[in-house]
Amino acid sequence: MKTVQSMLAEAEAAVPRISPDEAKGLVGRADVLFLDVREPAEVATSGKVPGALAIPRGLVEFRADPASPLHDAAFDRAKTVVAYCASGGRSALVLKTLKEMGYENVRNLGGFKGWLDAGGEVEKG
């Protein structure tokens, strides 16, 4: 039986972290997809990384799968996917799943607060 803690530990082990300073250098690049997996109300309240695709955690798999009728063309397995949430847990779980779906270049930015604390730019949600 798995617990949330064991699932998070597996995800953290499978997905590399990226620092806010490293991530700043990737904003705006065509070969990078920033993914905000927080709920819409969270994004509306605090904003997001400029250019980030905001998709709640529960919908990511449907948007990422090219065979899904809900597929979003922004998802491309050739891109590096940098995801974040409020604290880093949801993004780690999503990225582990994306990795299992064939997205090899994934990075966990962790929590949005870390982005803000590092002076990262913010776009209205």
Order of alpha helices (4+ residues) and beta strands (2+ residues): alpha-alpha-beta-alpha-beta-alpha-beta-alpha-beta-alpha
